[in-house]
Amino acid sequence: MARNGRSRIYKRGDRYWGDFRALGGNREPLVPPGESAATTDRLIAEKLLADRLSQLQQARRNKVLLGVESDATLAEFASRHLVLKKKSGLVTDGHLAETERRLKRACDYFGAGRELSSLGAAELQKYVSYLSSLPNRRGGTLGPAAVRHHLNALSNLYRRAQSEAVVSPGFNPVQAMMDKPIGKPQEARWLEIDEAALFLEASHRYEPSLAYRDPIPFLYPLIATFLLTGGRTQEVLGLEVSDVSFDRSTVTFRPNDWRRLKTLTSHRSVPLWPQLKVILQEYVFGGESPLREGLLFPSPRTGQMLHDFRKGLDQVAVRAGWKVGEIRSKMFRHTYCAARLQTLDRGHPVSMYTVGRELGHGGDSLVKKVYGHMGETRHRSEHVEYRIENHPDSLAERLEALG
């Protein structure tokens, strides 16, 4: 046995452990970051021992000098952090699930029993390399933006730890990192007005395929609502029947029991454009059982809020000449903005401020910076509309392919 102060390294089988009871710790396996078992290498074990001794000594200093009880483990505090975020009501269930997944990865890498005060910026740099090697769902590896989201989840956890005096004031190893990954901003994809008209017409002719589970019978009015309101995905999917006023010709995005809104300015009313008014009147009142209350677009299987309709989008897209995965709901929001910017307001071009408010922004800065696409297909009108008869030349050939 090799002694190091009052702590020591010893072996269990062929793997090294450390005895830290003299400093308030326990007998612990000396596990390198990213591995699940104690090391068999003596030099690595000595380095891990020295690091752990330093952590325990720092914990003692924090307790004596700052009154900080640094005995919270990463897994324990992550669990508490998630519970409190849920209770706050400030985050969606989807955001909470993503945060939980990201924090679980950190626990798996650093160890669930790792003390919060023991992590440093150098280890987080190695964690970044580890995350960058993980596969994503598109056949590649996690990109800089995805890795940054993982770091942000950890940083937010440390902010709570500081507020509860679990770590010393200002202690946040994520903030201490010199170089953090940054996602590469790219212009969002969107549809030209004639392309949007084609896609909307294709959704009108869409017949759900029996090859797909839980087909969506209302895909046409759903896509029309996206394209003709500019609503965010969760905003549109969480609309209730009462949010559509045919008398006042408005669609109102407001918080409800199904979902919250992103910001305070997201609570808004947008015009119920004539094209959408006709489509939704037929959808709401035209069936055997008119919709009177509840969700406007409930899940056909559960009756709850719909969360995924990508397979339906793919079926329509392929039929209209796009590829699987090429059309997603976020594109419709950008498309609405591009189309709205071409409309007239009392004979004059509509202001960017008006368009920004309809998108749920506090002003026009994001319209100028992100959403203000200038399309090649110009169509000045009093209304936002996507009608195939307005684009006979550009759509003739593709409409024939629709059948």
Buried (B, 14 or more C-beta within 10 A) or exposed (E): EEEEEEBBBEEEEEBBBBBBEEBEBEEBBBBBBBEEEBBEEEEBBBBBBEBBBEBBEBBEEBBEEBEBBBBBBBBBBBBBBBEEBEEEEEBBEEEBEBBBEBBEBBBEBBBBBBBBBBBBBEBBBEBBEBBBEEEEEEEEEBBBEBBBBBBBBBBBBBBBBBEBBBBBEEBBBBEEBEEBBEEEEEEBEBBBBBBBBBBBBBBBEBEBEEEEEBBBBBBBBBBBBBBBBBBBBBBBBBBBBEBBEEEEBBBBBBEBEBBBBBEEBBEBBBBBBBBBBEBBBEBBEEEEEEBEEEBBBBBEEEEEBBEEBEBBBBBBBBBBBBEEEEBEBBBBBBBBBBBBBBBEEEEEEBEBBBBBBBBBBEEBEBBEEBBBBEBEBEBEBEBBBBBBEBBEEBBEEBBEEBE
